[in-house]
Structures are given as structure tokens and as C-alpha cells.
Amino acid sequence: MSALEYARMQFGLTASLHFTFVMVTLGLVVLVAVMQTRFVVTGQDVYGRMARFWGRLYAINYAVGIATGLVMEFEIGLNWSGLSRLAGDVFGAPLALETLVAFVLESTLLGMWIFGWGWLGKRLHLALIWATAATALLSAFWVMVSNAFLQRPVGYAIDAGGTARLTGFGALLTNSALWFALVHAVAATIVAGGVLVAGVSAWRLRRSLTRPDHELFRRSLRLGIRVGLIGTFFTIGFGYAQFGWIGSSQPMKMAGGGERALERQAEMVQRFGPGNYLVSDNVGAALGFMVMVANLLFLILVVAQVLTYRDVLIRKRWARPVSWLLTALIPIPVLAALAGWFVREEGRQPWAVYGLLRTADAVSPMSAGALRLSTFLFSALVIALALADWWLLARAAARKPGGDPDAAFGQEDDGVRIDRQEVTV
């Protein structure tokens, strides 16, 4: 393999695993904020216990995800110096803002929320989790601003030294490659969070549980299904909404094969000069997989939502296969999103910055042997982090929820406080 192939494989693996953490983090934080809002508004302890239980999973995933994000930062600096030299002043600006938001502001707010249980007033504590959710979404926004520049470079000018300089920050924010993709991606994270909550809840409800725990996971199941269904609707809608822009701005991505692809190839040669602009057949396969999974997931969640009426999904034996299916579906939204990421990134090849910088010119001048070694080391690190994260999440998901939603951090008991309000819907 060449140095370029090792660099692409390394970053693709790291970015894919990091993206799985991001999806679960964004999806869960919104759900936890909704649960805690209900706790504060209704005063029902079950919602506070829900927020604490799912908030633990969110915090675990966030902490490990930060580590994989740091690995990505190192890889960009080490392996893609050509990209940094040409366009670092432009796409690096939103990435710097994302770093400040994710590594400083969001982590600070999350820490205050975690250690604020039992010490801060309920409304102030609620404001912290919503502020954490807002900074998480803002972090995703800045990442997508940077990525949209790679898809459609705007707001820059090439100086005498051949370096792209930022000329209009507003142009980055109004990039036509940004907004539909942003909503599509955020909605996909909501789906991932909702399906995770629904799947784990369905698993817990199939086990022998005490009545109060049963109520916690019953409500979590209903909320997860409802949120997942809404998120899937918007994911599909804003996914299809991007087809028009892609067809006009990146025609090779949707060209498929045959004569149409050859016609597009001739157009690209005329526009950018000699080269192979045909995309991999895997792009079309990934796009088809993503579309198929999204539509099937929507139908399954519709059926599950209907079966939540009078708790049919929980009480009736004939509905048990749907409960098992919800648990089996936990990784599916993430896999579909990874397929979508593959379409977006692989589909713009051979460009690192579309129409401006080829991927072959963006890679650092390193030997294949050096990149082989760094690929092995970085890949081993991120895979170890991913395995640790999944192990910790599984342990946390199997843990019995604490009984007092107002207990200070580290003082939650494993008993359950029964409240008359918990048995009401």
C-alpha cells in the first residue's frame, strides 16, 4: 500500500469510530435534558432517576469520545500537512471554535452538571444540562461548517504564496453544502440516542425487575421510541433534500455507472484537467444501504409506537419479537450514519478540497513505512478506546438505577423510593 492509502485508511478508521461516540453523545444529551425537564416540571422522582441513569451512559461515552477526538487532531497535523498548508487558515477557523466549545465549554458544563446533583437548585441544575446540550450541538455545527468548506470551498482567496486566506466568514456560514447536511446529521444522532434508550429499556423490561424499575424503563422505552421516530422522519426528509445540491455540485457522487458516469467523467476532465474522477462503486452501495435502513427503521419504529398503546409491547407475548428487535437495532442507526459519512467523503474523491486540492497533494511527505507504523499504533489506540467504551456502557446499562434523584454525586443508593406519582402515565 502507498503512503496515501495508509493515511486515508488511518483517518477513515479513526473518524468512523469517533463519529460513533459523537452520535451517541448528541442523541443522549438531548434525551437526558428532556427527562430532567419533566422531573423539574412534574416533580415525579421517576424522571429524575431516568435522567441520572441515562446521564451516566452519556458521561461515559462523552469522556471516551474526547480521547478519540484528540487522536484525530494529531492525525490531521501529522498526515495531512498539504491540506493544512493550503487551506488551514480557512477550514481551521471553525475547527478551532469547535475545540474551544467541545473541550472547554461543554466539558466544564458537563462536569458542573455531574457534580451538581444534590448541591444546586433544580432549575439551575436543569439549565446546566440544557446548556451542555446546546454546546454539543454548537460543536457539531462548527465541525459541519469546516466539512462544508471541504465539500464546497467558499469565502476564500488564494494569496501570492498559493495559500487560501479567509475573506468572508459569513460565506462559510451560508455555504449551500452546510445546512441540509447539518440538520440531516443532527437528526441522525437523535435517532441513535432514541434507539439506544428504547433498545436498552426493552432489554431491561424483559428481565425480572422490581416495580419501580419497571416504571423507569417503561417510560424510557416510550420516550426512546417516540424520539427515534421523530428523528428518523427528519433524517429521511433532509437526506433526500440534499440530492438536488449533490447532483448539481458533485455530479460524480450520483453518477452511478455506465454511460452516464462516462459523460460525467468527460465533463470533469474538461473542467479540471486530466484525471480519474470516477468514484468507487462502494459509494452507490453505501447510499443504497443508508436509504434502505432509514426507511425500514422508520417502519419498525411506527409499529413499536403503535404497540406502546396500553403497553402491548411489554405485556403481550406475541409482541415480544418487536421488543427483541428494538434491542438488536441499537447499532443500526450508527452503521447507517457511517454509510452516509462514507458517501459524503468518499464520494468527493479525488478531492480533499473539492475542485481546489487533490487528496494525493494533501497528504504529508512521509514514507509508506512510517505511515504503516502510525496507522497500526493509532488504530490500536482508537479500537481499544472503542472496546473500553462499549464495555463501560454495557456495565452501566445493566446497573440498577439509584433510588434518590436528589442525592449528591457518588451518594446514590441502589434502593428505590416508591412514589405514588410513578404509577401514573
N, C-alpha and C positions, 0 to 999 in steps of 0.2 A: 504493500500500500504506500501511496505517496504521502508527503507531509500534509498536503491539503486534505486528503481523505481522513488522515488521523485527526486533524484539527476539527474537521466537521463532525466526525463521529464522536469525539470527546465532548464538544459543546452540545451536540444534539442530545446525548445521553444525560448530561448534567442539567440542561434546560428542561428536558422532559420530566425528570424526577423532581426538580424544583417546582415545576408547574403543578404537579400533583399536590404538593404541600400548599401552594397558593390557592388552588381551587377549594380544598377542604377548609382552609383558614377563612377565606372570604365568605364561603357559604355558611359556616358555623357561627361566625361572629354576628351575622345578621339575625340568625335564629335565636342565639342566646340573648341578644338585645330585645327581641320580641318577647321572649319568655320572661325576662326580668321586668319589662314594661307591664306585662299582665300581673306580675307579682305585686308591683307597686300600686297599680290601679285597683286591683281587686282585693288585695290583702290575703289571698289564698296561698298558704305555705307551699302547696304542690308546685306552683310556678317558680317560687324561689329555689326549691330543691332541683327543679328541672334546669334552671339557669346555672346552678353550681355544678351539676353533674355534667352537662354538655360543655360548660365553660372549661372544665378540666381537660376535656379532649381537645378543645380549641387551643388552650395554652400549650399543651404538649406539642401539637402539630406546628404551632407558630414558632416555638423555640427551635425545633429541629429544622424547620424551613429556613430560618435566618442563616443557619450554618451552610445550607446548600446554596443560598444566595451569595454568601461570601466566596464560595468556590467559583461561582460563575464570574464574579468580579475579577478574580485572579486570572481566570482563563481568557477573558476579553483582553486584559492587559498583556498577557504573555503570548497569546497565539494569534491575535488579530491586530497587530501594530499598524498594518496598512490601512485598515478601517479607521483606527484612531487618528492616524496622521492626516488622512484626507477629510474626514467628517466628524472627528471627535468633538470639535468646538460646537457642532450643531446638535447631533443626537446625544452628546454627553451632557448637555444642559438639563434636559428633563430627567435623565438618569441620576444626576446629582441631586435634584429635588426629591426624587423618589427615595434616594438613600437617606436624606435628612428626615423624610416623613416616616419611612419604614423602620430605620434603625434607631432613630432618636425619639420622634414624637409618639409614634404608635407603641413602641416598646415601653416608653415611660407611662403612657396612659394605661396600657395593659397591666403593668406592674402595680400601679395605684389601684386598679380595679381588683386585682387578685388579693392584695393585702388589705384592701379597704373593707372587706366583709366584716361586719360587726363593729367597725370603728367609725365609718362615715354614715351620714344620714342617707336614707333610702333614695331620695331624689338626686342627691349629689352623686351617689354611687351609680345610679341608673344613667346619669349624664356621662359618666366616665365610659361605660360600655358603648353608648351610642357614639361618643367621640372616638373611641377606638375603632368602631365600625367605619366611621366617616374617614378616618385616616387610612384605614386599609383600602377603602375604595379610591381614595385620592392617590395612594401608592400605585394601584392598578392603572389609574388614569395616566400618570406620568410615564409608566412603562409603555403603555399603548401609544402615547404621543411620540416617544422615541422610536418605537417599532413602525409607526405610520410613516415616519420620515424615511426609513429604510425601504418601505413599500412604494412611497411616492415622495421623493425629495422636494421640499418646498422651503421658502424662506431663507435662502442662502445665496451666496455669490462666491465664485472662485477667485481668489486673490492672485497676485503676481507669482506667488510661490507654489501655486497649484493646490492650495488648501481651501476647503469650503468654510466660509465665515457666515455666522448667523446675521441676517439682515432684517428679519421680521419675526419676532416671537409669536405674534398673532397668527402668522401664516401656519405655524406648527399646530396651533390650537384649532384652526379651521380646516385642516387637511381633510380632504374627502376620503382618505383612507382610514380615518380615525373613528368617527362617531358610531357608525353602524357596527363596526368591529368591536368597539368598546362595550356597547350595550349587549351585543351577542356574547362576548366573553364573560361579562359580569353575570348575565342571566345564567350562563352555563355553570358558574360557580355556585349560584343559588340552587340549581338543580342538584349539584354534587352534595351540598350541605343537606338539602331536604331528603335526598335518597339515603344518605348516611344515617340521619336521625331516624327515618322510617325503618330502614333495614335493621339497625341495631335494636330498635324498640320492638319490632316484630320478633326478633330472636329472643329478647328478654321475656316477652309475653308468652312464648312457647315453653318457658321454664316454670318451675314451681316458685311462685313469688308470694310474698305477703300482700295483703290487700292494698296498703298504701303505695307500695312499689308498683303494683299493677296499675294503679291510677296514674302514677307519674309516666309510665311508659305508654299507657293508653292514650294519654293526651299528647305525648311526644309523637306517637305514631300518626295521629290525626293531623298534627301540625306539619310534620315532615312530608306527608303525602300531599297536603294542600299546597305547601310552599314549593315542593318539587314540581307539581302540576303547573302552577303559575309560571315558574321559572322555565319549564320546558316550552310552554306556549311562546314566551318571548324569545327564547333561544332559537326556535324554529323560524319565527317571523323575521327576526333581524338577521338570521343566517341567509334566508332567501333574499332579503333586501340587498345583500351585498353582491348578488350575481350580476346585476347591471353594471356596477362600477368595475368589477373584476373583468368582465367581458370587454369593456372599452379601454381600460388602463393596463391590464396584464393579460392580453388575449391568449397567450400560450397556456396559461393556467387552466383555461376552459376549452382548449382546442381539441382535446382528445387525440385520436389517431386518424390515419387515412389522409385523404386529400385535403381536408380542412386544416390539419396540422401542418402539412407541407406548404399550404398557402400562407399560413401564419409565419412559418419559418422564413419564407421568401420575403415577407413584409418586414420581419425583424432584421434580416440581413441588409435590406435596403435602408433601414432606419439607423442601425447601429454598426454596420460593417460585418465582415465575415465572422462566422462562429456557429456553434451548435446551440440553438435556443429551444430545442425540443425538451420538454420536461419528462421526467420519469413516468412510466405507466402506473407506478405506485401512487402518484398524486390522484389520478382518477379513482383508483381503488379506495384510497383513504376517504375521498369525498363521498363516494357511494356508501361506505361503511358508516360515516358520520350521519348522513341523511337517514339511512335505514334505521340506525339505532335511535335517533331522536324521535322519529315517528312511532316506532314500536314502544319506546319508553313512555311517550305521551298516552298511547292507548292503554298500557298497563296501569299507569297512574290514574287514568279515568276510571277503570274498573275497580281499582283499590279504593278510590274516593267514594264510589257508589257503595262498596262493601263496608265502609265505615258507618253507614247508617244503622243505627241500633246495634252497633258493634258486631255486625255479622262477621266481619273479618276475623274477630277474636273468638267469638262464641261458637260458630258453626264449623263442624269438622270438614264439610265439603269445601269450605273456603280456605282451608289450611294450605293448599298449594300456592295460593296467591301470597300468603304470608311468607312461605319459604322463598318464593320468587323475589319478594322485596329484599330479603337478606342477600340473595345471590346477586342482586342488581347493584350492590354497593359500589363496586369498582367500575361499573359500566359507564356512568357519566364522565369519569376521568379518562377512560380509554377513548370515548368518543371525542372529548375535547383535545386529547393528544393527536387524534387523527386530523382534527381541524387545524391544529397548530402546524402539523406536517404539511397540510395543503397550503397554508399561508406562507410558510417559509421555504419549503422545497419547491413550491410552485413558482417562485420568483427567480429560481436559478436560471442562468449562471451569474446572477447579480447579488452582491452583498448590499449595495445601494442601487435600487432599480434604475437602470439607464445611466448610472454615473460611475460605479465602481464594480468591477467583476470580483467574484469571490476568490478567484485564483490570485488576484492582485491584493486582496485584503489580508491574506494570511501572513504571519511573521516569517522572516527568512531563517527558518530553523530546519535542521536535518530531520529526516523521517525517523531516525533512531531516537532523537531527543523527544519528538512528539509521541512516539510509541510509548516511551517510558512515562511521560507525563499523563498520557491517556490511561495507562494502567493504574497509576497512582491516584489520579483524580476520580476515575471511575470506581475504583475500590472504595474510596472515601465516601462518595455520594451513595453508593449502593449500601454500604454499612450504615450510613445515616438513615436511609430509607427503611432498612430492615429494623433498625432500632425504633424508629417512629412507629411502624406498624405493630411491633411487639408492645410498645408502651400504650398505644391506642387500644389494642385488644385487651390488655390488662385493665385499663381504665374503664372500658366499656363493660367489663364483667364485674366491676366493683359495685358493691351495694351503695346506693345513694345515701348521703348523710340525712339525718332527721331534722336538723335545725337550720333553716335557711339564713338565720341571722347570726350564726356562730362566727367567731373570729377565724381568720385563716389559720389552718392547722389544728383547729379545735372541733372540727365537725365530728359528731358521733355517728356510729353505724346503726343506731336505733332509728326508729321512725315515729314521728309525732303525728298522731291521727287528729285530723281536724274535720269538723262536720262539713266545712265548705269543700273539702276534697272530693266528696262523693257527688257533687253537682257538676254538670257539664258546663 
